[in-house]
Amino acid sequence: MAWIILLIGSVCEVGWLIGMKYADGFTRFWPTVVMLFFMIASVGCLGLAVKSIPAGTAYAVWTGGSIAAVAIIGVFLFGEPPTPLRLASFALIIAGMVGLRLSGVE
């Protein structure tokens, strides 16, 4: 269950990072509110997950998942360049997360 909560937290982190982009330096009210909601939810999920997942593993998966997701979303939503090196780097992040999950540490 902790891994599912961690995944939800990582998705919420994606929400606040995208919200931050749309908040335009905190000058737009509703995107800022959405960003703050997802930020609180994201950190809350991480806090729950570290009760049974080692903190280093949880933090690596939490940030790694959101980094890869936001980078991929950035390609489609914000027109960021999908260079081969960027795509390979995203794949390495995801492979590292899978490796941490399969390590059997819980």
ABEGO torsion letter per residue (X at the ends): XAAAAAAAAAAAAAAAAAAAAAAGGGABAAAAAAAAAAAAAAAAAAAAAAAABBAAAAAAAAAAAAAAAAAAAAAAAAGBBBBAAAAAAAAAAAAAAAAAAAAGBX
